[in-house]
Amino acid sequence: MAVRLDARSSLSKAEEARVLVAFVRHAKSSLSEILSGQQVLCALIVVPTAKFDPEKPCGVSWWRGGRAAIGDVKLAP
């Protein structure tokens, strides 16, 4: 799931990001749980603006590590 941030995040002086890609971490959880309002543990990858492809919003084949986190995702009201 691609998550658009409300504000740009500065990664360095020359790089910024507005998108996170979230992947559900456990097989027992699913995207449908997030869409129904539940909180789900996800892996999160920061996507630099220059690498974001609107044709493949969840595409992270370029990613080889770094700028990532694990956290709970829940839809805002």
N, CA, C and O atoms as CSV, one atom per row, in Angstrom:
chain,resi,resn,atom,element,x,y,z
A,1,MET,N,N,0.845,-1.156,0.000
A,1,MET,CA,C,0.000,0.000,0.000
A,1,MET,C,C,0.899,1.229,0.000
A,1,MET,O,O,1.805,1.331,0.828
A,2,ALA,N,N,0.663,2.160,-0.913
A,2,ALA,CA,C,1.400,3.418,-0.942
A,2,ALA,C,C,0.666,4.419,-0.063
A,2,ALA,O,O,-0.550,4.577,-0.161
A,3,VAL,N,N,1.425,5.096,0.801
A,3,VAL,CA,C,0.861,6.063,1.747
A,3,VAL,C,C,1.458,7.427,1.427
A,3,VAL,O,O,2.670,7.615,1.524
A,4,ARG,N,N,0.622,8.367,1.051
A,4,ARG,CA,C,1.113,9.716,0.750
A,4,ARG,C,C,1.144,10.526,2.038
A,4,ARG,O,O,0.159,10.592,2.773
A,5,LEU,N,N,2.288,11.136,2.295
A,5,LEU,CA,C,2.460,11.962,3.488
A,5,LEU,C,C,1.871,13.345,3.251
A,5,LEU,O,O,1.932,13.862,2.136
A,6,ASP,N,N,1.299,13.950,4.291
A,6,ASP,CA,C,0.758,15.304,4.177
A,6,ASP,C,C,1.846,16.330,3.928
A,6,ASP,O,O,1.629,17.320,3.229
A,7,ALA,N,N,3.015,16.094,4.501
A,7,ALA,CA,C,4.129,17.032,4.360
A,7,ALA,C,C,5.335,16.295,3.798
A,7,ALA,O,O,5.514,15.099,4.028
A,8,ARG,N,N,6.144,17.016,3.069
A,8,ARG,CA,C,7.379,16.420,2.546
A,8,ARG,C,C,8.335,16.148,3.692
A,8,ARG,O,O,8.384,16.895,4.669
A,9,SER,N,N,9.080,15.088,3.563
A,9,SER,CA,C,10.102,14.718,4.527
A,9,SER,C,C,11.461,14.899,3.871
A,9,SER,O,O,11.699,14.371,2.785
A,10,SER,N,N,12.345,15.633,4.512
A,10,SER,CA,C,13.688,15.831,3.967
A,10,SER,C,C,14.565,14.655,4.337
A,10,SER,O,O,14.723,14.344,5.518
A,11,LEU,N,N,15.138,13.998,3.343
A,11,LEU,CA,C,16.036,12.875,3.566
A,11,LEU,C,C,17.484,13.357,3.615
A,11,LEU,O,O,18.309,12.799,4.337
A,12,SER,N,N,17.779,14.387,2.848
A,12,SER,CA,C,19.093,15.016,2.830
A,12,SER,C,C,18.899,16.397,2.210
A,12,SER,O,O,17.772,16.779,1.895
A,13,LYS,N,N,19.963,17.133,2.037
A,13,LYS,CA,C,19.838,18.470,1.433
A,13,LYS,C,C,19.270,18.407,0.020
A,13,LYS,O,O,18.584,19.332,-0.415
A,14,ALA,N,N,19.551,17.330,-0.693
A,14,ALA,CA,C,19.134,17.229,-2.097
A,14,ALA,C,C,17.964,16.283,-2.325
A,14,ALA,O,O,17.500,16.150,-3.458
A,15,GLU,N,N,17.474,15.624,-1.278
A,15,GLU,CA,C,16.469,14.580,-1.480
A,15,GLU,C,C,15.309,14.737,-0.502
A,15,GLU,O,O,15.506,15.067,0.667
A,16,GLU,N,N,14.103,14.499,-0.996
A,16,GLU,CA,C,12.916,14.533,-0.145
A,16,GLU,C,C,11.988,13.391,-0.512
A,16,GLU,O,O,12.159,12.741,-1.543
A,17,ALA,N,N,10.996,13.153,0.351
A,17,ALA,CA,C,10.043,12.062,0.118
A,17,ALA,C,C,8.648,12.503,0.522
A,17,ALA,O,O,8.476,13.293,1.451
A,18,ARG,N,N,7.645,11.980,-0.193
A,18,ARG,CA,C,6.244,12.211,0.159
A,18,ARG,C,C,5.464,10.910,0.243
A,18,ARG,O,O,4.262,10.924,0.508
A,19,VAL,N,N,6.141,9.774,0.020
A,19,VAL,CA,C,5.440,8.489,-0.023
A,19,VAL,C,C,6.172,7.454,0.829
A,19,VAL,O,O,7.402,7.390,0.845
A,20,LEU,N,N,5.385,6.652,1.534
A,20,LEU,CA,C,5.862,5.450,2.206
A,20,LEU,C,C,5.158,4.283,1.540
A,20,LEU,O,O,3.987,4.390,1.177
A,21,VAL,N,N,5.855,3.179,1.377
A,21,VAL,CA,C,5.195,1.954,0.925
A,21,VAL,C,C,5.123,1.039,2.137
A,21,VAL,O,O,6.132,0.776,2.792
A,22,ALA,N,N,3.919,0.558,2.429
A,22,ALA,CA,C,3.682,-0.287,3.598
A,22,ALA,C,C,3.348,-1.712,3.154
A,22,ALA,O,O,2.505,-1.930,2.284
A,23,PHE,N,N,4.027,-2.663,3.769
A,23,PHE,CA,C,3.768,-4.089,3.528
A,23,PHE,C,C,3.345,-4.715,4.844
A,23,PHE,O,O,4.018,-4.530,5.859
A,24,VAL,N,N,2.238,-5.455,4.847
A,24,VAL,CA,C,1.779,-6.147,6.048
A,24,VAL,C,C,2.855,-7.146,6.471
A,24,VAL,O,O,3.374,-7.886,5.636
A,25,ARG,N,N,3.195,-7.171,7.768
A,25,ARG,CA,C,4.310,-7.981,8.262
A,25,ARG,C,C,3.957,-9.434,8.564
A,25,ARG,O,O,4.817,-10.309,8.461
A,26,HIS,N,N,2.726,-9.700,8.929
A,26,HIS,CA,C,2.373,-11.061,9.356
A,26,HIS,C,C,1.297,-11.657,8.453
A,26,HIS,O,O,0.365,-10.968,8.038
A,27,ALA,N,N,1.438,-12.942,8.158
A,27,ALA,CA,C,0.507,-13.634,7.260
A,27,ALA,C,C,-0.927,-13.602,7.781
A,27,ALA,O,O,-1.872,-13.658,6.993
A,28,LYS,N,N,-1.098,-13.514,9.086
A,28,LYS,CA,C,-2.457,-13.511,9.649
A,28,LYS,C,C,-3.166,-12.173,9.458
A,28,LYS,O,O,-4.375,-12.085,9.672
A,29,SER,N,N,-2.433,-11.125,9.057
A,29,SER,CA,C,-3.012,-9.801,8.835
A,29,SER,C,C,-3.143,-9.534,7.345
A,29,SER,O,O,-2.509,-10.194,6.522
A,30,SER,N,N,-3.985,-8.543,7.008
A,30,SER,CA,C,-4.173,-8.221,5.591
A,30,SER,C,C,-4.505,-6.745,5.417
A,30,SER,O,O,-4.851,-6.046,6.369
A,31,LEU,N,N,-4.388,-6.293,4.174
A,31,LEU,CA,C,-4.734,-4.923,3.830
A,31,LEU,C,C,-6.195,-4.631,4.155
A,31,LEU,O,O,-6.532,-3.511,4.541
A,32,SER,N,N,-7.054,-5.616,4.004
A,32,SER,CA,C,-8.483,-5.394,4.284
A,32,SER,C,C,-8.714,-5.007,5.744
A,32,SER,O,O,-9.666,-4.288,6.047
A,33,GLU,N,N,-7.861,-5.471,6.645
A,33,GLU,CA,C,-7.985,-5.075,8.052
A,33,GLU,C,C,-7.701,-3.585,8.218
A,33,GLU,O,O,-8.392,-2.901,8.973
A,34,ILE,N,N,-6.692,-3.082,7.517
A,34,ILE,CA,C,-6.392,-1.646,7.568
A,34,ILE,C,C,-7.572,-0.864,7.025
A,34,ILE,O,O,-7.995,0.126,7.621
A,35,LEU,N,N,-8.108,-1.308,5.889
A,35,LEU,CA,C,-9.220,-0.610,5.256
A,35,LEU,C,C,-10.483,-0.633,6.113
A,35,LEU,O,O,-11.341,0.238,5.972
A,36,SER,N,N,-10.604,-1.625,7.003
A,36,SER,CA,C,-11.772,-1.682,7.888
A,36,SER,C,C,-11.539,-0.919,9.193
A,36,SER,O,O,-12.381,-0.944,10.090
A,37,GLY,N,N,-10.379,-0.232,9.296
A,37,GLY,CA,C,-10.135,0.616,10.457
A,37,GLY,C,C,-9.271,0.013,11.543
A,37,GLY,O,O,-9.036,0.652,12.569
A,38,GLN,N,N,-8.791,-1.206,11.340
A,38,GLN,CA,C,-7.945,-1.842,12.352
A,38,GLN,C,C,-6.494,-1.393,12.202
A,38,GLN,O,O,-6.074,-0.934,11.140
A,39,GLN,N,N,-5.757,-1.533,13.267
A,39,GLN,CA,C,-4.329,-1.227,13.296
A,39,GLN,C,C,-3.569,-2.495,12.939
A,39,GLN,O,O,-3.832,-3.552,13.513
A,40,VAL,N,N,-2.614,-2.407,11.982
A,40,VAL,CA,C,-1.880,-3.576,11.506
A,40,VAL,C,C,-0.386,-3.261,11.472
A,40,VAL,O,O,0.011,-2.189,11.018
A,41,LEU,N,N,0.445,-4.192,11.953
A,41,LEU,CA,C,1.889,-4.040,11.927
A,41,LEU,C,C,2.399,-4.176,10.498
A,41,LEU,O,O,2.089,-5.149,9.811
A,42,CYS,N,N,3.184,-3.192,10.052
A,42,CYS,CA,C,3.680,-3.171,8.668
A,42,CYS,C,C,5.163,-2.827,8.617
A,42,CYS,O,O,5.702,-2.185,9.519
A,43,ALA,N,N,5.806,-3.267,7.547
A,43,ALA,CA,C,7.138,-2.788,7.193
A,43,ALA,C,C,6.913,-1.545,6.342
A,43,ALA,O,O,6.045,-1.544,5.469
A,44,LEU,N,N,7.682,-0.488,6.585
A,44,LEU,CA,C,7.513,0.780,5.884
A,44,LEU,C,C,8.810,1.153,5.185
A,44,LEU,O,O,9.877,1.133,5.799
A,45,ILE,N,N,8.724,1.490,3.918
A,45,ILE,CA,C,9.888,1.925,3.137
A,45,ILE,C,C,9.640,3.356,2.680
A,45,ILE,O,O,8.606,3.657,2.084
A,46,VAL,N,N,10.589,4.229,2.963
A,46,VAL,CA,C,10.513,5.619,2.504
A,46,VAL,C,C,10.916,5.660,1.036
A,46,VAL,O,O,11.965,5.139,0.657
A,47,VAL,N,N,10.076,6.281,0.213
A,47,VAL,CA,C,10.338,6.366,-1.223
A,47,VAL,C,C,10.730,7.806,-1.573
A,47,VAL,O,O,9.891,8.704,-1.506
A,48,PRO,N,N,11.990,8.033,-1.945
A,48,PRO,CA,C,12.395,9.382,-2.365
A,48,PRO,C,C,11.547,9.837,-3.552
A,48,PRO,O,O,11.190,9.033,-4.413
A,49,THR,N,N,11.231,11.118,-3.591
A,49,THR,CA,C,10.398,11.667,-4.661
A,49,THR,C,C,10.943,11.297,-6.040
A,49,THR,O,O,10.170,10.976,-6.943
A,50,ALA,N,N,12.246,11.339,-6.210
A,50,ALA,CA,C,12.857,11.031,-7.513
A,50,ALA,C,C,12.666,9.574,-7.926
A,50,ALA,O,O,12.747,9.258,-9.113
A,51,LYS,N,N,12.416,8.685,-6.973
A,51,LYS,CA,C,12.253,7.258,-7.294
A,51,LYS,C,C,10.786,6.833,-7.376
A,51,LYS,O,O,10.497,5.708,-7.784
A,52,PHE,N,N,9.862,7.707,-6.997
A,52,PHE,CA,C,8.446,7.349,-7.024
A,52,PHE,C,C,7.938,7.284,-8.455
A,52,PHE,O,O,8.125,8.218,-9.236
A,53,ASP,N,N,7.287,6.157,-8.796
A,53,ASP,CA,C,6.718,5.947,-10.124
A,53,ASP,C,C,5.202,5.832,-9.974
A,53,ASP,O,O,4.720,4.832,-9.444
A,54,PRO,N,N,4.430,6.839,-10.431
A,54,PRO,CA,C,2.978,6.778,-10.287
A,54,PRO,C,C,2.337,5.606,-11.018
A,54,PRO,O,O,1.218,5.207,-10.696
A,55,GLU,N,N,3.045,5.052,-12.005
A,55,GLU,CA,C,2.543,3.869,-12.719
A,55,GLU,C,C,2.667,2.615,-11.858
A,55,GLU,O,O,1.923,1.653,-12.049
A,56,LYS,N,N,3.608,2.626,-10.910
A,56,LYS,CA,C,3.837,1.500,-9.991
A,56,LYS,C,C,4.034,2.070,-8.592
A,56,LYS,O,O,5.152,2.062,-8.077
A,57,PRO,N,N,2.956,2.571,-7.964
A,57,PRO,CA,C,3.097,3.276,-6.686
A,57,PRO,C,C,3.679,2.431,-5.550
A,57,PRO,O,O,4.210,2.986,-4.587
A,58,CYS,N,N,3.592,1.125,-5.641
A,58,CYS,CA,C,4.157,0.254,-4.598
A,58,CYS,C,C,5.466,-0.389,-5.043
A,58,CYS,O,O,5.988,-1.273,-4.364
A,59,GLY,N,N,5.990,0.045,-6.168
A,59,GLY,CA,C,7.228,-0.528,-6.696
A,59,GLY,C,C,8.444,-0.088,-5.904
A,59,GLY,O,O,8.745,1.103,-5.819
A,60,VAL,N,N,9.132,-1.042,-5.335
A,60,VAL,CA,C,10.356,-0.745,-4.577
A,60,VAL,C,C,11.486,-1.686,-5.000
A,60,VAL,O,O,12.336,-2.047,-4.185
A,61,SER,N,N,11.494,-2.081,-6.271
A,61,SER,CA,C,12.536,-2.997,-6.742
A,61,SER,C,C,13.922,-2.366,-6.650
A,61,SER,O,O,14.919,-3.088,-6.617
A,62,TRP,N,N,14.007,-1.050,-6.607
A,62,TRP,CA,C,15.270,-0.323,-6.484
A,62,TRP,C,C,15.821,-0.390,-5.055
A,62,TRP,O,O,17.013,-0.163,-4.843
A,63,TRP,N,N,14.968,-0.698,-4.078
A,63,TRP,CA,C,15.344,-0.615,-2.663
A,63,TRP,C,C,16.283,-1.750,-2.268
A,63,TRP,O,O,16.009,-2.913,-2.563
A,64,ARG,N,N,17.374,-1.423,-1.614
A,64,ARG,CA,C,18.339,-2.422,-1.164
A,64,ARG,C,C,18.672,-2.262,0.312
A,64,ARG,O,O,19.663,-2.813,0.791
A,65,GLY,N,N,17.853,-1.512,1.028
A,65,GLY,CA,C,18.059,-1.324,2.452
A,65,GLY,C,C,18.130,0.141,2.824
A,65,GLY,O,O,18.315,1.007,1.969
A,66,GLY,N,N,17.981,0.407,4.108
A,66,GLY,CA,C,18.008,1.778,4.605
A,66,GLY,C,C,16.659,2.456,4.472
A,66,GLY,O,O,15.787,1.991,3.738
A,67,ARG,N,N,16.497,3.541,5.176
A,67,ARG,CA,C,15.278,4.356,5.146
A,67,ARG,C,C,14.009,3.517,5.227
A,67,ARG,O,O,13.115,3.614,4.386
A,68,ALA,N,N,13.964,2.703,6.251
A,68,ALA,CA,C,12.812,1.827,6.449
A,68,ALA,C,C,12.512,1.730,7.944
A,68,ALA,O,O,13.342,2.082,8.781
A,69,ALA,N,N,11.328,1.253,8.257
A,69,ALA,CA,C,10.924,1.108,9.657
A,69,ALA,C,C,9.846,0.034,9.741
A,69,ALA,O,O,9.333,-0.446,8.729
A,70,ILE,N,N,9.525,-0.319,10.952
A,70,ILE,CA,C,8.400,-1.207,11.238
A,70,ILE,C,C,7.478,-0.437,12.153
A,70,ILE,O,O,7.923,0.160,13.134
A,71,GLY,N,N,6.193,-0.446,11.838
A,71,GLY,CA,C,5.251,0.296,12.670
A,71,GLY,C,C,3.821,-0.092,12.383
A,71,GLY,O,O,3.524,-0.759,11.391
A,72,ASP,N,N,2.945,0.333,13.261
A,72,ASP,CA,C,1.518,0.071,13.089
A,72,ASP,C,C,0.923,1.096,12.118
A,72,ASP,O,O,1.235,2.286,12.174
A,73,VAL,N,N,0.061,0.602,11.230
A,73,VAL,CA,C,-0.637,1.466,10.272
A,73,VAL,C,C,-2.126,1.378,10.552
A,73,VAL,O,O,-2.690,0.292,10.695
A,74,LYS,N,N,-2.751,2.549,10.625
A,74,LYS,CA,C,-4.194,2.625,10.840
A,74,LYS,C,C,-4.700,3.838,10.059
A,74,LYS,O,O,-4.060,4.889,10.063
A,75,LEU,N,N,-5.835,3.696,9.397
A,75,LEU,CA,C,-6.399,4.810,8.649
A,75,LEU,C,C,-6.779,5.933,9.596
A,75,LEU,O,O,-7.320,5.692,10.675
A,76,ALA,N,N,-6.498,7.152,9.190
A,76,ALA,CA,C,-6.917,8.318,9.971
A,76,ALA,C,C,-8.413,8.519,9.774
A,76,ALA,O,O,-8.944,8.230,8.701
A,77,PRO,N,N,-9.094,9.012,10.803
A,77,PRO,CA,C,-10.543,9.243,10.661
A,77,PRO,C,C,-10.854,10.362,9.695
A,77,PRO,O,O,-12.023,10.676,9.470
